[in-house]
Amino acid sequence: MMPQPTGRLVRKDDGVYLVFDRMFKAPIEHVWPYFGRSPRLAEWLGEYTGSGATGAVKLRMTADGTEGPWEDVTVMECAAPHRLHADIGAAGASHRMFAHLTEASGHTTVTVGLRLRSLLEEADAGPRWDYYLDRLVAAHDHKPQPDWSNYQPAMDEHYRILCRELDRDLRSDAAAARSGASR
């Protein structure tokens, strides 16, 4: 079965986020290590060095089978096992990310968000993050990792449409605000 796109766009005070949810039939203590411990994180996303307690970490993405460059990570908030907020990348080109974990009735829901710097230029983040989070599910459930070729280009148009529609809505809202202010 081909994976389906699951991301949605959410407006927040500091910008537009691409947001995804995944549910695990496991207590939160079994899911959190996939965000906070290098061996578990490496199973689905990449490896890191440094300490979240100091707020300074380096991350290297390895999910695509190659070793990418080490990227700076500034941990803004880490409230284990519930919340992680970080900026990933060089200053001025970083991405704000969050992971929120909640548990109810023995199930843990993971919500991951990525703030988009540009709606029209970053629509390709959707397929990547669907892929990464499906890798997280597979790692947690001890299943085979998904195949990247099932995500891109298959999901590209879905995310481009989402981004174009929200961009159009934001432009319309701004135009309406300008015309209301000029009265």
C-alpha positions in Angstrom: 0.0 0.0 0.0 1.3 3.4 -1.0 1.8 5.9 1.9 -0.6 8.9 1.9 0.3 12.5 2.7 -0.6 13.4 6.3 0.7 16.9 6.8 -1.4 19.9 7.3 -0.6 23.6 7.5 -1.2 25.5 10.7 -1.0 29.2 11.3 0.7 30.2 14.5 1.8 33.6 15.9 5.3 33.1 14.6 4.5 31.7 11.1 3.0 28.8 9.2 3.9 25.3 10.3 3.7 22.0 8.4 2.3 19.7 11.1 2.1 15.9 11.3 0.8 13.4 13.8 1.7 9.8 14.4 0.1 7.5 17.0 1.9 4.7 18.9 0.4 1.9 20.9 3.0 2.5 23.6 3.5 4.6 26.7 5.2 7.9 26.2 8.4 6.7 27.9 8.9 4.2 25.1 8.5 6.8 22.4 10.4 9.8 23.8 13.9 8.1 23.4 13.4 8.3 19.6 13.7 12.1 20.0 16.2 12.4 22.9 18.7 9.5 22.6 21.2 9.3 19.7 20.9 5.5 19.1 17.1 5.7 18.8 17.2 9.0 16.8 19.6 7.4 14.4 17.2 4.6 13.6 14.8 7.0 11.9 16.4 10.4 11.3 20.1 10.9 12.1 22.7 11.2 14.8 23.6 14.0 17.1 26.4 15.1 19.4 26.3 17.5 22.3 23.8 17.9 25.1 20.2 19.1 24.9 20.7 20.2 28.5 23.1 22.9 27.4 21.0 23.8 24.4 23.8 23.2 21.9 23.7 20.1 19.7 24.9 19.1 16.3 22.7 16.9 14.0 23.6 14.9 10.9 20.7 13.5 8.9 21.3 9.9 7.8 17.8 8.8 6.9 18.4 8.8 3.2 21.3 6.4 3.6 24.1 9.0 3.2 25.8 11.1 5.8 24.8 14.7 5.4 26.7 17.7 6.9 26.5 18.4 10.6 24.0 21.1 11.4 23.7 23.3 14.4 20.8 22.7 16.6 19.7 25.2 19.3 17.4 23.5 21.8 14.9 26.1 22.8 12.9 23.9 25.1 13.2 20.3 26.2 10.6 19.1 28.7 11.1 15.3 28.5 9.1 13.3 27.7 6.5 15.8 26.4 8.0 18.7 24.5 11.0 19.5 22.3 11.4 22.8 20.5 14.6 23.5 18.5 16.1 25.6 15.7 18.0 23.4 13.2 20.5 24.8 10.8 22.7 27.9 10.5 21.5 31.2 11.8 19.3 33.0 9.3 18.7 29.7 7.5 17.4 27.6 10.4 14.1 25.8 10.7 12.1 26.0 13.8 10.8 22.6 14.8 8.8 21.1 17.6 7.8 17.6 18.8 4.9 17.3 21.3 4.1 13.9 22.8 0.9 13.2 24.7 -0.3 9.9 26.2 -3.8 8.6 26.8 -5.0 5.1 27.5 -1.6 3.5 26.7 -1.3 5.3 23.4 1.2 8.1 22.6 0.5 10.7 20.0 3.5 12.5 18.5 2.9 15.8 16.8 5.8 17.2 14.8 5.8 20.7 13.3 8.2 22.5 11.0 7.9 26.3 10.5 8.1 27.1 6.8 10.2 30.1 5.8 8.4 30.2 2.4 5.2 28.5 1.5 5.9 28.2 -2.1 9.6 27.3 -1.9 9.3 24.7 0.9 6.4 22.5 -0.1 8.9 19.7 -0.7 9.3 19.4 3.1 5.9 17.6 3.2 7.0 14.4 1.5 10.3 14.4 3.4 8.6 14.6 6.8 6.0 12.1 6.0 8.9 9.8 5.1 10.9 10.6 8.2 7.9 10.0 10.5 6.9 6.8 8.8 10.6 5.8 9.4 10.0 6.6 13.1 6.9 4.4 13.2 8.8 1.6 11.5 11.8 1.9 13.8 9.5 1.9 16.9 7.5 -1.1 15.6 10.6 -3.0 14.4 9.3 -3.1 10.8 11.2 -2.6 7.6 11.9 1.0 6.7 9.7 2.6 4.0 11.1 3.3 0.5 11.7 7.0 -0.3 10.6 6.5 -3.9 7.0 6.0 -2.6 7.0 9.6 -1.2 8.6 11.8 -3.8 7.4 12.7 -6.4 4.1 11.0 -5.5 3.2 13.4 -2.7 4.7 16.6 -4.2 1.5 17.9 -5.8 -0.5 17.4 -2.6 1.8 19.7 -0.6 2.2 22.2 -3.4 -1.6 22.6 -3.6 -1.8 23.0 0.2 0.9 25.7 0.2 -0.5 27.5 -2.9 -4.0 27.6 -1.3 -2.8 29.0 2.0 -0.5 31.5 0.2 -3.6 32.7 -1.7 -5.6 32.9 1.5 -2.9 34.9 3.3 -2.6 37.3 0.4 -6.4 37.8 0.3 -6.4 38.4 4.1 -3.6 40.9 3.8 -5.4 42.7 0.9 -8.6 42.8 2.9 -6.8 44.2 6.0 -5.1 46.9 3.8 -8.4 48.0 2.2 -10.1 48.0 5.7 -7.3 50.2 7.1 -7.6 52.7 4.3 -11.2 53.4 5.0 
